[in-house]
Amino acid sequence: MSVILTDGDYKILKQSLKTTIGLDLSQYKQQQMQRRIRQWLDRTGVKTYKEYLKILESSEEERLKFTEYLTINTSQFYRDVSVFKEIEEKVLPDLLQRFRRLKIWSAGASIGAEIYTVAMILQELSPNTAHTLLGTDFDQSALVKAGAGVYGENLLNSLPSLYKNKYFTQENGSFKIDAGIKGKVRLKRHNLLEDSYEKGFHMILCRNVFIYFTPETQARLTKQFSESLVPGGIFVVGSAENLMAPETADLKRVSYCIYQKD
Ligand SMILES: C[S@@+](CC[C@H](N)C(=O)[O-])C[C@H]1O[C@@H](n2cnc3c(N)ncnc32)[C@H](O)[C@@H]1O
């Protein structure tokens, strides 16, 4: 039998999860989250959500597993080929011309595939400049994978062969990213909903993260991201994400998924 999770139960559960895992689920779309949590409860074999809360409170391992499941860390190198082609052929060359040394943030970086893609592109475009690259995520398990830099081949399916051949070595059927590329990226745990944002970025990528947030939270975070960009800086979202009123955050749409700060 399925675990019952009424709207009332979900409200109580959200409150508890704020303290146990540190995530404020009221800023995530309810239907989607509630459904995912119900599915997880069914999988764990508990009879009630209260029973599961007790397990969460007593087990760090369970908290990590649950957070990893909730935050959904699907990612890929060069994800959305047309968007990354534009970043590679237009956006980064233009930013390099205007600013020379770039500061770039992948917010919701997951396993690192996005920020390492940017690092490889920059290595080709401007190999002799020390750029600042930051990848942040709430989910510690994803950051551990990013730090290890070892991936299944399926995550490299969209990556042009130039990068795959030059910056990866095969090890026991997996692909290990070049230590030089890995060393260019700083990884940090960061909660987009609560922690303060660094400033002075020339490009911020926050892709396939907004889809999980309520429209109010999306609008609030868009303003915060905009404040973190230098004038003329670039904000990139996922291909299923459209900013609702970018102009209220001093952003204008310059292309599919790509916005520029005034
Ligand atoms: C679907 S992945 C996207 C990964 C990558 N940006 C991409 O597009 O391939 C979403 C990521 O957002 C992270 N995330 C969700 N809520 C977050 C929050 N409040 N703060 C920081 N990261 C969060 C998840 O942990 C997950 O790694």
The ligand as a Tripos MOL2 file, in Angstrom:
@<TRIPOS>MOLECULE
LIG
   27    29     1     0     0
SMALL
NO_CHARGES

@<TRIPOS>ATOM
      1 C1         18.9880   19.0800  -12.9350 C.3       1 LIG1
      2 S1         20.4500   19.6020  -12.1330 S.3       1 LIG1
      3 C2         21.1320   20.7520  -13.2970 C.3       1 LIG1
      4 C3         22.5990   20.5980  -13.4650 C.3       1 LIG1
      5 C4         23.2430   21.4930  -14.5260 C.3       1 LIG1
      6 N1         23.0270   22.8880  -14.2180 N.3       1 LIG1
      7 C5         22.7150   21.1710  -15.8880 C.2       1 LIG1
      8 O1         21.8650   21.8930  -16.4150 O.co2     1 LIG1
      9 O2         23.1420   20.1580  -16.4530 O.co2     1 LIG1
     10 C6         19.7920   20.6680  -10.8500 C.3       1 LIG1
     11 C7         20.7900   20.9590   -9.7450 C.3       1 LIG1
     12 O3         20.2800   22.0130   -8.9280 O.3       1 LIG1
     13 C8         20.6580   21.7610   -7.5960 C.3       1 LIG1
     14 N2         19.8050   22.4870   -6.6620 N.ar      1 LIG1
     15 C9         18.4980   22.2880   -6.3630 C.ar      1 LIG1
     16 N3         18.0970   23.1350   -5.4000 N.ar      1 LIG1
     17 C10        19.1730   23.8860   -5.0760 C.ar      1 LIG1
     18 C11        19.3830   24.9310   -4.1400 C.ar      1 LIG1
     19 N4         18.4130   25.3730   -3.3400 N.pl3     1 LIG1
     20 N5         20.6220   25.4880   -4.0790 N.ar      1 LIG1
     21 C12        21.6210   25.0410   -4.8740 C.ar      1 LIG1
     22 N6         21.4840   24.0550   -5.7770 N.ar      1 LIG1
     23 C13        20.2710   23.4900   -5.8730 C.ar      1 LIG1
     24 C14        20.4910   20.2550   -7.4660 C.3       1 LIG1
     25 O4         21.2220   19.7390   -6.3720 O.3       1 LIG1
     26 C15        20.9910   19.7600   -8.8340 C.3       1 LIG1
     27 O5         22.3460   19.3910   -8.7820 O.3       1 LIG1
@<TRIPOS>BOND
     1     1     2 1
     2     2     3 1
     3     2    10 1
     4     3     4 1
     5     4     5 1
     6     5     6 1
     7     5     7 1
     8     7     8 2
     9     7     9 1
    10    10    11 1
    11    11    12 1
    12    11    26 1
    13    12    13 1
    14    13    14 1
    15    13    24 1
    16    14    15 ar
    17    14    23 ar
    18    15    16 ar
    19    16    17 ar
    20    17    18 ar
    21    17    23 ar
    22    18    19 1
    23    18    20 ar
    24    20    21 ar
    25    21    22 ar
    26    22    23 ar
    27    24    25 1
    28    24    26 1
    29    26    27 1
@<TRIPOS>SUBSTRUCTURE
     1 LIG1         1 GROUP 0 **** ****
